[in-house]
Structure formats: C-alpha cells, structure tokens
Amino acid sequence: MRRILLLLLCLLPLCAFAEEEDIFFSDLIVFNPQDAVEVEPEVEPSNTDVKPEPATARDEFIDRVFELGYKLYVKADGKAQSAWYKGDIYLCKNFTTHIFNELRDDYCIAEFPDVRLRIPNNKENCYPYSYGVEWEDVSAQKGNPFYAAATFRYDKNLSYDKNFELACEFMRQAQRGDFFQMSADYEYGMGAHSAIMMGYDPETDEIHWMDSNMRGYKNSDGVRFGICQYDEVRSVEWWADAFCHTRRGATLYRLRDDIAYRKGTD
C-alpha cells in the first residue's frame, strides 16, 4: 500500500502540468515499485534505557520492613493473634518493634557506625497529654535512627474545627516507612497505638498502613487477641478523628537520611 501511494505522489505533478503541455507517457520515466526506498520512522529514546538510581541502605531497610510485615500478616492468615502478654509480637508496639529489631543489625547510623540501632519505648509521662502520644527522647548517639518528622497535640486554646484541620494537615505529611505513634479515642478503643505508614495518597486523601491489634477482642478469660493488618486504607479525616481530642495527639517518626549498611553486611 505504501508503494502505491508513493507512485501516485510521483504522478500528481505531471497530471497538473498536462493541462498546459502535451505529455507523452512514452517519454516518462517508469517508476518501479521495487526501487522504492522505505524510510524507517525515527525512534525516540526509551525511558527504559535510563538506569534507575541505586537503592540506598535506608530505602532497602524500609522495603524489608514491609516485606517482613507482609510475612507476619500472611502467617496470621486473617486470624486474631494473642496480643496480651509481654512477649506477644502481635501486640501493637511489639509488632512494630519486632519488625525493626529483626532487621536493625544489618544497618547503622553513618555518623555512629559502631552503635547498635534501637527503637525507643513509649514515653511513660507525657503530661499534660495522655500516654502514647510520643516516644522516649533517645539520641542518635545511643542508637535512635528516627526523628520526629511531624507532631500533633490537641490545643485547647483553639476551636475543635481548627484542631481538626491541623490534625488532617499532620496526617497528610505521612511518608512510606514512617513509624506512627498516637493516643486515640476512636471506634476501636481508647489508648496508645503504633503503626507503620505505607504512604499518603493525595488523589484520594487516604492513608495506607500496616499494624497489629488496632482491631481485636478479648476472650472469656479477658485475654486480648489482635488482628494483623497490611495495606489497610482509611481517609485522612478518619485518622484525624481518632486522636483529635483533648489530651490526645500523635507523632510521625521518620528514619534519618544517613542510614548506612553496617560494616560487613553491604
């Protein structure tokens, strides 16, 4: 078909000129379609030819956090797990700490390469706020690889609407890999809860996260059993409503940028 079109294009100028002069087709150069040269279209450079930036130790750490979290989620198989005793890994803060501790020995803070990483405990006395709004203040020199990237504390000097607006703004700062700590009063209970954020979706205004023991129940003996959740999704407003109460609040803890491989593990 392309060769026929090329032939027609060659004949058009001659047809137009025939109105003014007599043209004998015997005098024309005969076009042989076999002599046509096909022009290959220009190929734009593919983005796939660009090599991606190599993952940093910090990126890998976060990836492995979610890989392990997913394994624990699959292992639980949708069934409530013991979340009552001190050693239960499906107990909310135990869940996030267990994941962190399983991975920490492969990494370090570049500034303090010989210090073992640790995740701080919840701060016991958070007065004038309730227990659970924040962690203990542990320095990087002592192994804390996190910093408080964002905080929300209910301000009784502001209206509820203004507090709620600030709580929503706080939640929209959540990033993949942030460890989340709150003191809440919501549909699943009242008190402290820990989670690991998978990210904020600005198109839907929703938060993705994983955790354990947000939802659960107590059996007839009073022992708590918790549900493990992975890639759970709720709106920013749902989250804000959970801790936007007098004496309540929340904190987003983020890994430092200088997370490095521990010597001998890279």
C-alpha positions in Angstrom: 0.0 0.0 0.0 2.9 2.4 0.8 4.4 1.8 -2.6 1.2 2.6 -4.4 0.9 5.8 -2.5 4.5 6.7 -3.5 3.6 6.1 -7.2 0.5 8.3 -7.0 2.5 11.1 -5.4 5.1 11.0 -8.2 2.4 11.2 -10.9 0.4 14.2 -9.3 2.8 17.0 -10.5 2.7 15.5 -14.1 -1.1 15.4 -14.1 -1.2 19.1 -13.1 1.3 20.1 -15.8 -0.6 18.2 -18.6 -3.2 20.9 -18.8 -0.6 23.3 -20.3 1.5 20.9 -22.4 1.1 17.7 -24.2 2.8 14.9 -22.4 3.5 11.6 -23.9 3.7 8.8 -21.4 6.3 7.1 -23.5 8.6 9.9 -22.5 8.1 9.3 -18.8 10.4 7.5 -16.5 8.7 4.4 -15.5 8.5 4.0 -11.7 9.4 0.6 -10.5 7.9 -0.1 -7.0 10.8 -2.5 -6.3 13.1 0.6 -6.4 11.2 2.4 -3.7 13.2 3.0 -0.5 11.2 2.7 2.7 12.1 5.3 5.3 12.2 4.0 8.8 10.5 6.2 11.4 12.7 7.9 13.9 12.7 6.1 17.2 12.5 8.2 20.3 14.9 7.2 23.1 13.2 4.9 25.6 13.0 5.9 29.2 13.7 2.2 30.0 17.2 2.8 28.7 17.8 5.2 31.7 19.3 3.2 34.6 17.4 3.8 37.9 19.2 5.3 40.8 20.6 2.5 43.1 18.6 2.0 46.2 20.1 3.4 49.4 20.6 1.5 52.6 17.6 3.5 54.0 15.4 2.5 51.1 16.3 -1.1 51.4 15.7 -1.0 55.2 12.2 0.3 54.6 11.5 -2.2 51.8 12.5 -5.0 54.2 10.2 -3.6 56.9 7.2 -4.1 54.7 8.5 -7.5 53.4 8.6 -8.8 57.0 5.4 -7.1 57.9 3.7 -8.9 55.0 5.1 -12.2 56.0 3.7 -11.8 59.5 0.4 -10.7 58.0 0.3 -13.9 55.8 1.4 -16.0 58.8 -1.6 -14.7 60.8 -3.9 -15.7 58.0 -6.6 -13.3 59.0 -7.0 -14.9 62.4 -6.7 -12.9 65.6 -3.4 -13.5 67.4 -2.5 -13.2 71.1 -1.9 -9.6 71.9 -1.9 -9.6 75.6 1.3 -10.9 77.1 4.7 -9.0 77.2 6.3 -11.2 74.5 3.4 -11.2 72.0 4.7 -9.8 68.7 1.2 -9.1 67.5 0.7 -6.6 70.3 0.7 -3.1 68.7 4.0 -1.6 69.7 5.6 -5.1 70.0 4.7 -5.6 66.3 6.5 -2.6 65.0 9.4 -3.1 67.4 9.8 -6.8 66.5 10.0 -5.9 62.8 12.6 -3.2 63.5 14.7 -5.4 65.7 14.7 -8.3 63.2 16.4 -6.0 60.7 18.5 -3.5 62.6 21.8 -5.4 62.8 22.3 -5.0 59.1 22.3 -1.2 59.4 23.7 1.7 61.3 23.7 5.5 61.5 26.6 6.6 59.3 27.7 9.2 62.0 27.8 6.5 64.7 28.6 3.2 62.8 29.5 1.2 65.9 26.3 1.9 67.8 23.5 -0.7 67.6 20.2 0.7 66.4 17.2 0.8 68.8 13.6 1.9 68.7 12.7 4.0 71.8 10.0 2.9 74.1 6.8 4.9 74.6 7.3 7.8 77.0 5.7 7.0 80.3 4.9 10.5 81.4 3.5 12.7 78.6 1.8 15.2 80.8 -0.3 17.2 80.1 -1.1 14.7 77.3 -2.1 11.1 77.6 0.3 8.2 77.4 1.1 7.1 73.9 1.5 10.4 72.1 5.3 10.1 71.8 8.4 8.0 72.4 11.2 8.5 74.9 13.7 11.1 73.9 16.7 8.9 72.9 19.6 10.5 71.0 21.2 9.2 67.8 24.5 8.7 69.8 22.5 6.0 71.7 21.2 4.3 68.6 17.9 6.0 67.8 17.8 6.3 64.0 14.5 8.2 64.0 13.5 11.9 64.3 10.0 13.4 64.9 9.1 14.5 61.4 5.7 15.9 62.4 3.6 16.1 65.6 0.0 17.0 66.5 -1.1 17.8 70.0 -4.7 18.9 70.7 -4.7 22.6 71.6 -7.5 23.5 74.0 -7.0 27.2 73.2 -8.2 26.5 69.6 -11.6 25.5 68.4 -12.3 21.9 67.6 -12.6 22.7 63.9 -9.2 24.3 63.9 -7.7 21.4 65.8 -9.3 19.0 63.3 -7.8 21.0 60.4 -4.4 20.8 61.9 -4.8 17.1 62.6 -5.6 16.5 58.9 -2.6 18.5 57.8 -0.5 16.5 60.1 -1.7 13.2 58.6 -1.0 14.4 55.1 2.7 14.5 55.9 2.9 10.7 56.4 5.5 9.1 54.2 6.3 5.5 53.3 8.3 4.0 56.2 7.2 6.4 58.9 6.6 4.8 62.3 3.4 6.3 63.7 2.5 6.7 67.4 -0.8 8.0 68.8 -3.0 8.3 71.8 -6.5 7.8 70.5 -10.2 7.7 71.4 -12.0 6.1 68.5 -14.1 3.2 67.3 -11.6 0.6 68.2 -10.9 1.8 71.8 -9.1 4.3 73.8 -5.4 4.5 74.4 -2.0 4.2 72.7 -1.5 2.6 69.3 1.5 2.1 67.0 1.6 1.6 63.2 3.9 1.8 60.2 2.8 4.1 57.4 2.9 2.9 53.8 2.1 6.3 52.5 -0.4 9.1 51.8 -2.4 9.1 48.6 -3.2 12.8 47.7 -5.6 11.8 44.9 -7.9 10.0 47.4 -6.8 11.8 50.6 -6.2 8.4 52.2 -3.6 6.8 54.3 -2.2 3.3 53.7 -0.6 1.5 56.7 0.2 -1.8 58.4 -0.2 -2.7 62.1 -1.5 -5.2 64.5 -4.0 -5.1 67.3 -5.9 -1.9 66.2 -8.8 -4.3 65.8 -9.4 -7.2 68.1 -11.3 -8.7 71.0 -11.0 -10.2 74.5 -11.9 -13.8 75.1 -13.8 -15.1 78.1 -10.6 -15.1 80.2 -10.0 -11.4 79.4 -7.0 -12.1 77.1 -6.7 -9.7 74.2 -6.4 -11.0 70.6 -5.5 -8.7 67.8 -5.9 -8.6 64.0 -2.8 -8.0 61.9 -3.4 -5.6 59.0 -1.4 -4.9 55.9 -2.1 -2.1 53.4 -5.1 -1.1 55.3 -6.7 2.1 53.9 -8.6 4.9 55.7 -9.3 8.5 55.0 -7.2 11.3 56.5 -10.3 12.5 58.3 -10.8 9.1 59.8 -7.3 9.2 61.3 -7.6 12.8 62.4 -10.9 12.0 64.2 -9.1 9.2 66.1 -6.8 11.5 68.0 -8.3 14.9 67.7 -9.4 15.0 71.3 -8.4 16.8 74.5 -5.1 15.5 75.8 -4.7 13.3 72.7 -2.3 13.6 69.8 0.1 11.7 67.5 3.7 11.7 66.2 5.3 10.6 62.9 8.8 9.2 63.4 11.0 9.1 60.3 14.3 7.3 59.6 17.3 9.6 59.3 18.7 10.1 55.8 22.2 8.8 56.8 21.1 5.2 57.4 24.0 3.1 56.2 24.9 -0.6 55.9 26.7 -2.0 58.9 30.3 -2.9 58.0 30.4 -6.4 56.6 26.7 -6.5 55.6 26.6 -4.4 52.4 
